[in-house]
Structure formats: structure tokens, C-alpha cells
Amino acid sequence: MQNLEDVHNALVDRGFIEFTPWIYGVYKYLGQLHTSQGSIDIELTLNKMFDKPPNIRIIKVPDNLKPLAPHIGAKGSLCYSISGTIAMDIFNPASQVLACIDRATKILSLILDGELVDDLANEFFVHWDFAKSTIEQLYLDTKDTHSGYVRIFGISNTEGKIISMVITDDRLRTQKKFEKFGLIVEDVSLPGCIIETTANPYPITDGTVWPPTTLDEFIDWQYSLDTKVAGKIMKRIKAIYDSGERFALILISSPTSKYSANLTMPKLGLKLTTIAQARKYLGSCKIGVMSTIRIDDSYMVERNQPSRKNLMGKKILLIGAGAIGGHLADLLVRSGAGFSGGNLMIIDKDSLGVGNIGRHKLGYESLYSFKSIATEKQLKNSFPTANVNSSTLDVKDFPFSTDYDLIINATGEQALSDWLSVKINQDQFIPTINVWIEGPGAVVRTILQPKKSNACYRCLTDINRKSLYPAVNEEYEITLGGHGCESLYVEFPATAALFAASLASNHIMDWLNIAGTPFLRTMVIDRNYSLNTIDQNPIKQIDCPACHFTKSG
């Protein structure tokens, strides 16, 4: 097992020199990275436990990397790895440290060769002074940030103290999110302005004070990014000053990010007649960098399904809130169901018993409650602004509406699935997906019927109920649990329900993104069984009693 001495000797062999003695668990060396364009002096800082990659700082940023360079911080820190991408081997720290140096050398060479310029915008917030413990926070609960003047709401704690600020287009919706923490959204009538720009933000690495500390520095930086935006900011600041306000919040909305700062202005005792005059007298005012935190519903969903269509705005009917349905309902909301005018309706007439808890998402807090109502409550607790509803009606008594964009049958009940196939194919058609578990939790399957012309659930078997698409080659060995007056049930692990919910969620998202085929999907999760039927589009059976198609037409 290697130790600190081995690391020291390995670094010395690479030409590094010990810079500081061991202090507070930090050990520093001076050395060079031998890049494609010459050797660059660096400072390397080791972590005492060798469980994190060493920090590397470029002592003097080369002139050809000024004023902007990707992966290089304002003080020369080199970002050569994404958190979690390098797993340090604590038993071989010397080898790992050398590997990190090699990685850093490669990244710096790419930067010097101009191949990573586009990365600058993506790492902007690394430089936007998040390290300051006193930085103020601005929450953003609106996706649409168009240019204009806005009012800023305050967020106060139980003592009535304003602890942060929020921009929202729906105060009541935002209040639902903060009241979970005992916080109140208050109208404090603070002025602000939102400035849109087509320019992505880049940090300054040429030695200029960063981040900007005065309005002048902020405007100069903005001018280097977008000359038009600099003028817009001063125009808005002047208007706020002319209105008698002495505080202003500036939110910049760029294609890749939203960032903000606040400004406190003095009482000058004179009228500012021009933009130039406003710049002259207000330019030295202090700018406070703010941490902008998006809490809008769209952001949560976009992070879950980046660059893909989601369920926001869709009306979804989920039949069954059992083991599969409980987990699936959670995944649906995380994919946008119930947001932006959409709705998730959950139907289940059964109650949660003790025997259900082992493999259900609900726990003892919901014991003997209706599964549908308890699932709705749990979802609203986790996602307070989601439009989730529930019904305890028998699904056959539920008033179906053509407003639904998708019906999901997560009951796993064959007879109900057959009935549903008849319902949607002989009445008004609605796209439907069935998800179920086969055997002793050995297989999970989904079938999607996006159009009436596609095969339905009942089309998977012939007229005599013989399977046309058997999932596995082997016969299922079914074991029944339960005793006495307790209902018998098929024993299978809780993970089977998770697999089924995940398979259904992925299938639904594929369908939304025009990739719903193959319509029949199978996942074998028990290694005692082997796959028989590959994923495919099943054939619509002309004698299917559910589709009601006959040979005579």
C-alpha cells in the first residue's frame, strides 16, 4: 500500500518541488504541465486522505488564454475532471496522482489548442463566486423571463425576517413550495429588471477583478459580451432610480443560464437626465453577486428529461395505484405529469393493507387508506404544485373522457385489461399502455396501443387465450403466499414492481418523443428464465374479441 512518501517521491521524479509543509491536511507542490504548446507552471495541492483528485492551479495564465478560457478559474484553477468521473484509489495514491497530472496535461493542451472554447458557457457558475458564504439568493419560479420590469417578492422566516428573494409569475404557486419549510412569500415591492441576451456569459480570466464589484465593472463586462445589453441595463437602472427607488435587482436571461446581481444606489439629490449621466454618477455603486436558483416546475422536469418532450400539459389517467402504479405515479410526475395545465388522475378502489407495504411505495403512514388517495397525498407532499387527483371508483364506473392524452393500466389484472381493450377500441379511442408482471416476478412487460389500428392487449393471445408472444422459454413456477383469511397472492420481490414502473415510464417517454416502437417490450429480471420473444410490434388479430375485428370486416 502506497503512502505519502510514495506520492512525494513520484512527484519529485516528475520534477515537482515541495512548496509547503503539511498544514491543515493540505500538501502543496510546484511543478509543470508539459503541454502541446510548451510547459506551464502550476501549483498542485493534495488532499490528505487521497480520496479526491488534487487541485491544480496555473500560476500565470498564458496570454493566449486571456481574457477568456474554458475550464480555467479567475485565479487560475484548472478544472480537469467532472465530480465523480475520477475514482481515486486510496491504496495507490501515487499512481492516481500521476494519472491526474496526465489528465490535466491533456485537458490544458486541448484548451491551448482552442478545442474547448464552447465549454466556457457551460461552466459559468463555477466562476460566479458561489464560494462566498454570504452570497444572497434569488429564487426563480417562472420559466418565461422576458425583458421588462418586475417586482421582487421577499421570502421571510417565522421571525418575519427577509432571508432571500424570489421572482414568480404566480405567488400562490410559489407559496406552496416554500410553506413546506415554514417560509412565507411576501410582497416587499422591490424593483427589478430582466434583461434578455443572445450572448452566453463567460468569466474574465485576465486578472480583472472577478466577479464584478461595481456597476461600472458589471456594465463593462456585459459590453464585452453584448454591446446592446449594456445599454439596456443602464436604461432600466436609470428608470428605477427616477422612480425614487434606491435598490434594483438585475436578472440576465441568456440562452444557457440565468444569473443575477443587486445594486444599491445613493440619494444624489439631482435628476439624471441622460443614460451617460446615470452611468457617471451610479457607476461606482456596489454590485452584489447573487446565486440564482431555479425552482420552476419546468426546470425539474427538464433536468429529468433533458432535450426531450415530457408530460407537462398532458392529461394522464393512471388505473391502479398498487405496487406498480405507486412507483409509476411518482415517475410520471417527475416527467412532468400534473404541470403546466396538465393533470394526473389516479384510480384505485382498494385500501392499503399491512401485506401490501412490503412492495408498495406507500408505508405505514398510509395504512388502511385508499391507495389512490394516499398516493395523491404523497405526491402533493413531494410536488406541492402538481395537479394530481384521485378516485376510489371502480374503473368500470369511472366516467372516461376523450380529454385524456393517455391511459395507463398498471393493475396487472388480465380481465380488467381485456375490458379496457374493449372499452377504448369500441368506444372513443384513447392511446393506452398496459404494464404488468409475469410469473414469480420473473418478467415485466408493456404493450402500447397508440392508435386503433395497432394491436391491443388482447391481441397478444389467440382466441383460446394461448400466448402468441411468450416472454420466456420456460414454464413459470408460481408460488402463492398468504394463509387463513388473508387473500392469496403471487410472491415476487419489491424490485419487480420497480422494474415494471421503470419499463413503463421509459416506454411512455419514448412514445412522446416519436419512438414508441417496438410496442411490445419485455424485460427478464430473473436469471432462471431466458427470453423467448424479443421486443417487437405485435400483429393486430383479425379475430380479436376486444378490437372487435372479424374476418368479414
VEXROMI-545130 format. One record per residue (C-alpha): residue in one letter; x, y, z. Coordinates in pm, whole numbers, plus 32768, in hexadecimal, padded with zeros to 4 digits. Example, Ala and Ser with C-alpha at 12.3 -4.5 7.8 and 13.67 -1.06 7.14 Angstrom:
a84CE7E3E830C
s85577F9682CA
END
This chain:
m800080008000
q808C81507F97
n80A982738089
l810083E4808D
e8272839B805F
d822582DA7F20
v815883FF7EA0
h827184F17EF6
n8376841E7E42
a829583F57D10
l8264856E7CF9
v83D685B47D25
d842184C07C09
r833285927B33
g83F886CC7B86
f831187557C94
i839B88137DC2
e830388137F1E
f8268896A7F58
t81D2896080B7
p81ED887781E2
w80BF87AC824B
i7FC488A982D4
y7E568868831D
g7E5B872C824F
v7ED287DE8112
y80178797805C
k808E88747F3C
y818E884B7E26
l820A89237D0A
g824488897BB5
q81ED88967A46
l80F588047951
h81A587B7780A
t8096880E770D
s808288107593
q80ED897D759A
g81FE897476A0
s8225894D7817
i81368A047901
d818D8A4A7A6E
i808A89C67B64
e804689A17CD5
l7FC5884A7D3C
t7F0888197E83
l7ED286BB7F0C
n7DB386437FE1
k7E2285A08126
m7D47846B80FB
f7D9884487F86
d7C2684107F48
k7C03853A7E5D
p7CCA85A67D2C
p7DD686A87D7B
n7D8B88167D3A
i7E5A88B07C25
r7E8B8A287BFE
i7F3C8ACE7ADB
i80298BC77B7B
k80258CB47A51
v7F148C8B7950
p7FB28CA077F2
d7F608DDC772F
n7EBA8D157619
l7DB98C987716
k7D548DF8777E
p7C5C8E8A77B8
l7B898D4F7795
a7BE28BE177AB
p7B118AAA77EF
h7B5089DE7928
i7C328AE979BF
g7BB78BA77AF0
a7BEC8D177B37
k7D1A8CC57C10
g7DA88BC37B21
s7D068A887BAC
l7CF789767AA3
c7BBB88A47A90
y7C32876079F5
s7B2E866D7A7A
i79B986677AB9
s795786077C1A
g7937848E7C2F
t79E6843F7AE7
i7B3483F17B8B
a7B2582EA7C9E
m7C5D830F7D72
d7D0081CC7DE5
i7D6382137F4F
f7E4780E17F4B
n7F1081657E24
p7F1682DF7E51
a806383147D9F
s7FE7826D7C61
q7E9D83297C74
v7F3E847E7CA7
l801D84467B78
a7EED83DB7AAD
c7E3E851F7B11
i7F6C85E97AA2
d7F6285367951
r7DED857F7936
a7E2386EF798B
t7F3987047889
k7E53867B777C
i7D38876C77D5
l7E20889A77DF
s7EB18838768D
l7D52882E75F9
i7D098984768F
l7E498A1575FF
d7DF4898174AD
g7CA28A3374B6
e7BD288F674B3
l7B03893475F0
v7A8C8A9975BF
d791C8A3575BF
d794289AC771F
l79628B0977B1
a77EE8B5377BB
n779D8A04785C
e78828A417985
f782E8BAE79C2
f77A38B787B20
v78E78AD97B92
h79738C3A7B7A
w78448CFF7BF0
d78C78D037D54
f77F98BEB7DE7
a790C8BBD7EEB
k789C8CF37FAC
s77DB8C8380DE
t77288DD480F2
i76A88DD77F8C
e75398E347F6F
q74448D497ECA
l73418D957DC2
y72408C877D79
l71A38C7B7C22
d704A8BDE7C07
t6FF58C3A7AA4
k70808BA37968
d70218CC9788A
t71158DE178D9
h70CD8EE677D1
s716C903C77DA
g70BC913978B5
y708F91C37A10
v702690D07B21
r6FCF90DD7C90
i709C900B7D7A
f6FF68F507E98
g70A48F107FE0
i70BE8DC08091
s70A08DE48209
n70D68CED8324
t6FFA8CB48455
e70948DE584FD
g70278EC283DC
k718B8EFC8360
i71C08F0E81E7
i72C98E07819D
s72C08DFA8020
m71FA8E6D7EF0
v712B8DCD7DDE
i70A98E2A7C85
t6F638D787C39
d6E3E8D947B4C
d6D578CE47C43
r6D848D427DAF
l6C928C397E30
r6D478B247D75
t6E958B987DFE
q6E058BB07F5D
k6DA88A3E7F4F
k6F1689EA7F15
f6FA48ABD802E
e6E9B8A768135
k6F288916814E
f704F89BB81FC
g6F828AAC82CF
l6FD98BD181EB
i6EF38CE2816A
v6EF68D94801A
e6EBD8F058062
d6E7D902E7F7E
v6F9C91137FDA
s6F7C91E67E9E
l70E991D37E3B
p712C923A7CD2
g71EF916E7BDA
c722991487A69
i7256901B7989
i734290447864
e73438F477749
t74808F0A7683
t74EC8E1F756F
a764D8E1775FE
n76B98D0576EB
p77728D7B7823
y78E98D46783D
p79C78D8C7969
i7AF08E777954
t7C488DD97988
d7D2F8EF9792A
g7D708F6C7A8D
t7C4A905F7A97
v7B8590577BDB
w7A918F397BC6
p79748F267BFA
p792490997BC1
t78FC91657CFF
t787792AE7C72
l7772930E7B72
d788893907A8C
e793C923F7A95
f77F591887A59
i77989264792F
d78F692487897
w78E390CE78B2
q778990C67816
y780291A876FD
s791390AC76AB
l78038FA47687
d76EC906975E1
t770891DF7595
k758E92087584
v7552916E76D9
a763A9261778A
g756093847716
k741E92D17778
i749C929D78D9
m74F1940B790C
k73A194747879
r72E993967971
i73C094027A97
k738395717A46
a720B95387A32
i720C948A7B86
y72DA95A67C1A
d71EF96AD7B83
s70C795FD7C28
g715D96497D7B
e71DE94EA7DC5
r734094BE7E43
f735593437E1F
a734D927F7CDE
l737191117C82
i73FD90B37B2E
l73AF8F5D7A99
i74628F047956
s73B28DF77889
s74A28D557793
p74778C2076B6
t75388B4177A8
s74FA8BD978FD
k74568CE079D3
y752B8DA87AC5
s74EB8ED47BA1
a757C8FED7C6E
n74EF91017D48
l754592717D58
t751D93727E6E
m751C94DC7DF7
p7555961B7EC6
k746E97467EDD
l752798397DFD
g743F99627E1C
l7437999B7CA5
k737099277B7A
l742398417A86
t73C298C17931
t748A97D77850
i750B9672784D
a766F96F77844
q762D97C97978
a7598969C7A29
r76D195D479D9
k77AE96EF7A58
y770497137BAA
l769A95AD7BE9
g77C194F27B53
s787994D87C9E
c774D943F7D53
k779292E97DE6
i770F91B57D32
g76B790827DFF
v76D88F377D4A
m75AF8E547D8A
s75798CDF7D75
t74578CA37C86
i73978B657CD5
r72898AEA7BE9
i71678A437C9D
d706A8A4E7B81
d6FB9890B7B28
s7047890A79C8
y71AC89067A4B
m717087CF7B1C
v70DC871579F7
e71E2878D78FF
r72F6870D79E3
n724985B979EA
q720E85AC7872
p7314869077D2
s72D386F37669
r71A186147653
k702B8648764F
n6F87860877A0
l6E2F85DF783B
m6DFB874D7895
g6CA487BE7821
k6C30865977E5
k6AF785C07881
i6B4D84667901
l6A67835B7991
l6B1A825A7A69
i6A4D81277ABF
g6ADD80717BEB
a6BA180FE7D0E
g6C307FB67D85
a6D9A7F467D8D
i6DD57FA77C21
g6CEC80D37C16
g6D7581737D52
h6ED7817D7CCB
l6E6281D77B6C
a6D9482FE7BEA
d6ECE838F7C86
l6F9283647B42
l6E7984027A79
v6E77853E7B4C
r6FF285547B37
s6FC4854879BF
g6ED2866D79C1
a6D7A85D37A00
g6C9F86CC7ABA
f6D5F88047A56
s6D1E89237961
g6BAA88E77946
g6BC8876D7944
n6B2486797A31
l6B6A85227AC3
m6A3184637B2D
i6A6C83277BFD
i695A82207C1E
d695F81077D1E
k6844808B7DFA
d691C7FB77EE1
s69B380128032
l6B197FDE80A3
g6B3C7EB08185
v6C607E3E8259
g6CB17D358158
n6CD27E3C8048
i6DDB7F0F80F3
g6EFF7E2A80A7
r6F007E7C7F36
h6E367FBF7F22
k6EBE81217F17
l6DCB817E802C
g6E1E81258193
y6D7F810B82EB
e6D16827882E0
s6C14821281D9
l6BA080CD8276
y6A2E80828234
s6A0F81B88159
f699881A47FF3
k6ACE816D7F1E
s6A6582727E20
i6A2683827F23
a6B6283307FE7
t6C3383367EA6
e6B9F84887E4A
k6BF3850D7FA6
q6D56848A7F96
l6D8F85247E3F
k6D0586757EA8
n6DE686727FD7
s6F1586377EF7
f6E9A87147DD8
p6DB388197E74
t6D5B88C27D2A
a6D0C87877C65
n6BA1875E7BF7
v6B6085FC7C73
n6A0685707CBA
s697E84217D25
s6843834F7D1A
t67D382207DE1
l66D081B97CE0
d66DD80697C37
v678280B47AEB
k665180287A35
d657E81377ADA
f6673824D7A96
p6600834F7993
f670883357883
s674B847477C3
t67E384A6766D
d68AA85C37705
y69AB84C8777F
d6AE984B576B4
l6B4C83617740
i6AB982487812
i6BA7817278DD
n6B3180247965
a6C177FBD7A82
t6B297EC77B2A
g6BC67D907A92
e6A6A7CF47A8F
q6A267C307953
a68AB7C4C795B
l68B47DC47995
s69B77DEC7884
d68D47D327793
w67AC7E0C77FB
l687D7F4777C7
s68E17ED1766C
v67717EAD7613
k67207FFF76AF
i682080CC75EF
n67FB801474A4
q668180077493
d663C815D752C
q670C829674F7
f6876822D74C8
i698882B175B2
p6AF68246759E
t6B32813E76A8
i6C57808A7743
n6C3F7F51781B
v6D537EEC790C
w6D5E7DAB79D4
i6E387CA97A83
e6E407B3F7A0F
g6E957A097AD4
p6F367A237C2C
g6FBE7B7D7BE0
a708D7AE77AC9
v70217BC979AB
v6F927D25797F
r6EE37D8F783E
t6E367EB37798
i6D5D7ECF7666
l6D08801E75CF
q6BDD805174EA
p6C1281B27462
k6B0B8193734F
k69D180C77319
s6A7A801D71F4
n6B897F8D72D7
a6B717E47739A
c6AC77E5D74EC
y6B157DA2762E
r6A277C8475D2
c6ADA7C587483
l6BFD7BBA7540
t6B397A737553
d6A6979AD745D
i68F57972747C
n693978577575
r6A1C7935764C
k6B58788575DC
s6C7B797575E9
l6CF679E47494
y6E237A94752A
p6E9F79C97654
a6F9A7A91771E
v707F79727782
n70D57815770F
e708F7770785E
e6F4D772E791B
y6F14781A7A3F
e6F2877837B9B
i6E1C78407C55
t6E2B784B7DD2
l6CFD78D07E8E
g6D1B79837FDA
g6C1579CE80E1
h6B5578F381D2
g6A1478DE8295
c692879F8823F
e6A3C7ABE8195
s6A187ACB801C
l6B0C79FB7F59
y6C0A7AB97E8B
v6D297A6D7DA1
e6E747A8D7E53
f6F6E7B6F7DA6
p70757C667E1E
a70317DDA7E40
t71357E1B7D35
a70517D807C2E
a6F5A7E9E7C5C
l70757F9A7C38
f70EB7EF67AF7
a6F887EF57A6E
a6F5080657AC4
s709E80C37A27
l70567FFE78EA
a6F0380A878C8
s6F928202790D
n70A081D67804
h6FA48151770B
i6EBF827D7744
m6FDA83757719
d704882C775D9
w6EE582E27555
l6EDC845775A2
n701E847E74DF
i6F9F83C073AC
a705782837405
g6F4281AA7496
t6FA3807B73C9
p6FCD7F637411
f6E747F6774AE
l6EA37E20756E
r6FCC7E29765C
t704B7D197743
m71507D197855
v71BE7BD578FC
i72347C1F7A5F
d72567ABD7AE8
r73907A0B7A70
n72DE78BA7A88
y721E7917794E
s728C796177E8
l71EE7A5376F4
n710C79BF75E9
t706D7AEC753F
i71407C1474DE
d70AB7D7274E5
q6FCC7D9D73B6
n6E887E27732A
p6D7E7D1B735D
i6C897CD27244
k6B247D497269
q6A4F7C0B7273
i69287C147187
d685F7B377276
c68BB7BF973B0
p677C7C0E7483
a67F17D557521
c68477E0E73E0
h67067D7F734E
f67A37D3C71FC
t67247C0C7141
k67897B5F7000
s664F7BE76F5E
g66B17D496FC8
END
